[in-house]
Amino acid sequence: MADRINLSLRRADMVAFRTIDEEGRRPVVHVTGRHVVALCPSCRRPSVTTNGTRWREVIDVVRTLVITLSICVRRFVCEWEDCEQRTFDERFCGIGRGGASERALSFFADLARGRATRAVARDLGVPEHYLRLAVASKRSVANERCRGRLGAHLAIDEASLEKGFIYATIFSDPGRGVVIDVGPGRDGAVVWAFCGFYSAEERKQVTVVTMDDDGRVGSWRGDER
């Protein structure tokens, strides 16, 4: 198991030097940075001088195996006197400030599709909030890619932004699972304004409209043709 994990990390910026694989626990792979030079995030110039290390644990995925990366993070000293940042931690591809790598979050989001995040988190043995973060991140990417594009199904619903009777109308496509747009208010005017963003040909793509307020159906149907 340990050899398989080390050979499958597929990280060009890390070197694995020890793996702890205990029965019933998530495998832990100890890694360190491969490169002796790091770029200062402020001035974007290289430095080789280090000033200590610290350990950081990040959840990662090797193919379909969930592991913990125990990373020895080096603290670099910026060697350029005109740079305001004196020290900085080395950085690794696909690993931000959170406790899970980007590929782990993508893997979690795929597994959580159509399932309760709590059940998936329990099966994987990871904190539930990582699953929620993964699903939200993937949904955000999908929304941005499909934002503004009409599909065959248009769902119109209202949402309360604050308890002080501040509402918004959400236009979404349930088939694709994305939000198309969000408009202020919850009356027919916001539906008319949304219709005005699209030509007659674009509106003809919509074959099904669902909403929770029958008074606004006429606002869409009266303008869709």
N, C-alpha and C positions, 0 to 999 in steps of 0.2 A: 504494500500500500504506500509506504513512504517513498519508494523509488518512483512509483507511478505519479505521485503528486509532484515530486521535484521535476520530473521530466515534462510535465504537462502545464506548468505555470505559464509558460509562453509570455514572459515579461522580459523585454530586452533591457530594462533599467534595474533589474533586481537579480541578486544571487541568493539562492536558498542554501543554507548551510546546516540546518537541523530540522527534523520533523518529529513531532510527538503525536503518536496515534494510539490513543487508549480506547478500550472497548466502552461503548456507550457515550463517548464524548466527541465533540467536534475536533477533527484533526487540526493541530497547530503547526504552522510552517514558519520557522524563523528565517527572515531574509534581511539583507542589507543592500545598500545601493551599489550598483555595478561601476558607475563612473566616478572618477576621482575629481572631476571638475563639475561645478554647478553654476548656473546663471543666476545672478542677482535679479530678483523680480522688479526692482526699481530701475536700475540702470542697464539691465540686460547685458552685462559684461561678465566674463568668467572669473571664478575664484577657486582656489585650491586649498586655502587655509581653513581648517576646521577648529571649532572651539567646543568640544564635547558632543555627547550623543544623548538621545532619549529613546524610550521604547513606546511604540504605539500599536494598538491592535485594531485590525480592520477585517470585516467579514468579506470574503471573496468566494468565487466559484471556479473550480477546475472542472471543465466540462459540465457534469451535473452534480459534482460533489461540493458541498458547502464546507469551506474551511475558514480558519482564522489565520490571517497573516500577522505575525508578530514582527513588526518592522523596526529595525535599528535606524533611527533617523538622525543623520548628522547635522550639526549646527555649523554653518559656514560663516566666515567673516568676509565681508566685502572689502577687497583690497584697494578699492579706488577711493581716494581721499575726497573727490568732489561728489560722491554719492551720499545721500542723507541716511540711507539705511545701512547700519553697521553690521548687523548679523541677520541671517535668515536660515530657515530650515530647508533641506533639500526636498524636492517635490517629485512625485511619481505619476506616471501617465494613468489617467482614469481613477485617481484617488484624490478626493477633495478633503474638506474638513469634516465630513460626516464619518460615521462608523462603518460604512459599507462602500465597496468600490462601485463604479458605474456599471460594470458588467454584472455584478451581483444584483444590483437593483433592477437591471433589465431582465435578468433571469427570474427574479422574484415576481416582476410584473407579468411575465408570460405565464407563470404558474398560477397566479392569482386571478387570471381571467375567468370570470364566471364562477369563482369560488369565494367563500368568505375569507377575508384576509386573516382572521384569527385562526381558522383551521389550517391555512397554509403555513402560517408562522409556527404553529404547534408542530406540524409535520417536519418542518425544516429545522426547528430548534433555534429560531432567531427571534429577536424582539418584534412585536407586532408593528411598532411604528415604522420599522424599515419597510415592511410590506406596504403600508399606507403611503410612505414617501415614494416608493417605486411606482405604484399605480398612479399616483398624482403626477409624477414626472412624465410617465409615458402618455398619460391622457393630455397633459399640457402640450406635448410635442404634436400629438394627433390633432388637437384643437387648432394649433397654429397653422398646421399644414392644410387643414380643411376649412379654416376660418373664412367666412364669407361665401362659401360655395353651397348652393342649394342642391338637395338630393331629392329622391322621390317622396320622402316622408318628412314633413315639417311638424315639429312639436312646439307649441307656444305655452309657456307657463310663467307664473309670477313667483317672485321670491322677495322676502323681506330682508333688506340689507341691514337695517337696525330696528330696534324695538319702537322707535319713534315714528312709525308709519311711513317709513321710507322704502319704496318698492321699486323693483326693476322687472322688466319682462325679458325672459330668456328664450331665444330661438335656437332650437337644436335639431339634430338629425338622429333619432333613436337607432336607425339602422346602422349608421357608422359609429354611434356612440360619441359624437363630438358636439361641441357648442358652436353654432354658426355666428351668433352675435348676441349682444346684451344691450337693451335699450332702457332709458329712464322712464319711470312711470308704469302704470298698468291699465291704461284705458285704450280705446280704439286708435287714438292718435299715434301711439308708438308703433302699432301694426301698420298703419298707413305710411309712416315714415320708413319702416323697414321695407315695405313693398316698393317704395320709390327708388331704392338702391338697385333694383333689378329690372331688366327689360321684360317685355311680354313673353319673349321666347324663353328666357331664363325661368320665369314664373310658371310656364307650362310644364316644366320638369317635375313640379310638385303634383303628385297624384293623391296624396293623403295628408290632411291637416288635422291634427288633434290639439285640443286646448281645453282648459278647465272653465272657460267663461263663454257661454253660447252667444253672448252679446257681441263678441268680437269676431265671430265666424264671418259675419257679413262684411266686416272690414277687409278680411282677406279675400273672400270669394268675389266681392264686388270689384276688386281691383286685379284679380289674377288673370283675367282674360282681356 
